[in-house]
Amino acid sequence: SSSAASDVYKRQGVSLGIDKTDKGLFIGPINLDQFANKKDETTAKNQTASDWLFGLQTLNFQDLTFDVNFPPYKQQLTIQKASLKDLYQWQQQTKTSIELSGLLNSAAFSIASTAKVFPEKKTSTLALKLNNFALESITAPIIPELSARISTDLAVEIDLQGLTGSISHQGSIGLKAVSWKDKQQQLQLKAFDWQGKGQIALDSAQPNAIAVEGKLTLQELALHKLEKKLLAFSSFNWQGPLQTTFEKGQIQQLSIADDFSITGLDLDLDSTKASVKKLTSSANKSPVKLIFEQQALKLSLIHI
């Protein structure tokens, strides 16, 4: 086999638009629809596997702007800095690094990742930071009922061979001004905050076990059905570990720390009504265990 390596490539100051109009899909002045049905049969017949291997030492970009216009939705991605380093097909154990920072619809973000791209057993780490991003700016076309602001500061590790292995995370996820409105139900949540870590073990894409440990906080939730308030509370806090095991894709056992507090609870269901100023429960490290057997549920340990 032969190899071809590029040492350093730099590009700075590019603005590119993607527009969908009545005349077709355009990237800049180029109408992509004109290429949709064209085929080069000669190339297809003569196509053979290449002996060349590709390598790239460094690729840098600065000040790139992408405008996506699919009426009535518009997106803008600004890449202030981007770099790709050490990508070599002939050095499969070399870690490739990617760094990216910029703005997505005016919300600041940064991504830093290292990964072994080519081996069958793939390992990678990803650091993701996102600040006050309007979730509805990308979900509106498919989930028009949802709106929220999301911020993240996460470190993610992926260790997979095929679809078997583990995915873990550590850090924080925050949602603010969460709203869901459809014809039947309305939900409002002032804030959702998660601080902690977790891991999911996979076997052929099926979960074997899920474990998380950290602190969850919810503030000012209200759930209505039509005009009737079903559930509301001022705050909810939970802290501790949670572990779940699976058998053939079904939950086998759930173990959750019984350490929570809730204030300003109002509950109004058809058969249950309650109003609680404050409710707390703390069982130190003794969890509640739920064991599922043939769709029946056994409660093995409760602390209240």
Disulfide bonds with the S-S distance in Angstrom:
none
